[in-house]
């Protein structure tokens, strides 16, 4: 298991891409919940061109994702393709429409 913190990695990725997020996500208003094995529950909220990572469980996310801590770290680092991970069962959509994930994928690129 990696000693890296996926929440911090994702926060760093968002901080490094604030301008791109502001441009690409200005009309997006979504919440993506993450849970899984060895993973502290958290969600990513995208609203009005800003994105934030919040620890805990959101009451009504647009999409809930189940993924292991190690696979999430690989996903954030670009070492795991999200679409391949979905089809291999390494990432599961437990609530919501999988097409909602496209905004999240664009955020991580």
N, C-alpha and C positions, 0 to 999 in steps of 0.2 A: 504494500500500500504506500502511495506517495505521501510525503510529509507536507506537501503543498496544500494550501487552503483554497478550495475552488471558489469560495465567496470572494476572497481577496483577489484572486486571479481575474475573475469576472469584473470586479470593481475597477481593477487596474486597466483592463481592456476598454471598459466604458470611458474611464477618465482620459485615456489616450486617444479616443475617437469622438470626443464631445462635439466637435464641429461637424463631422460627417453625420453623426446621429441627429444633430439639430436640423440638418438639411434633409436627410432621408426619412426621418421619422416624425416630421412636424405634424402630420395628420394622423398619427397612430395613437391609440388609447387602448392599451392592452396590458394584461397581467399574466405572467408565465410562472407557474408554481413548479418548483423542483423538489423532489423527494426521492429517496432510494437508500440502498444499503450503504452503511458507513457514511451517510451524508446528512448533515444538519439541514433541516427544512429551511428553504428560503424562496423568495420570489423576485422576479425582475419586473419592474413596473416601467412601462414606456408611455409617456404622456406629453403631448405638445412639444416634441423635439428633445425631451430629456429622458434619460434612463437612470434608474437607481436599483440597487440591490438591497433587499430588506430581509433580515433573518425572521423566520417564523412562517406561519401558514396564513395565506390570504383567504378571506371568507368567500370570495367569488371570482376565482381566476378564469380567464378566457381559455386557458390551456393548462393542464397538469401533466407533468413529465416525470416519469420514474426512470432513474438512471443510477448506476453505481458511482460512487465518488471517483474511482480511478478513471472510469470512462468519461465522466464529466470533465475531469482535468484534461484528458486527451482531446476532448471536443473543444474546449476553450483554447488550447494551444494549437489547434489546427491539425492535430495528429490523428483525428478520427472524423470521418465524413458523417455529418448528421443524417443524411438520407440513407447511407449504407448501414449506419448503426440502427436506424429504425427498422429496416428490412431484415437485419440479422438478429433483432430482438434485444440489442444492447441498450436501446432507448425505447421506452414505451409511452404512448399517449394514453393516460388513464382517464382524462376528461377533456372534452372539446374536440374540435375539428382539426385534424392533422395539418390542414392547409394554413391554419393560424400560425403555425411554426415558421412560416416563411419570413415573417417580420423578425423573428428571433434569429434565424439563420443569417439574414441580412445584417443584423446588428453585430454578429460575430465575425463578419468578413472584413 
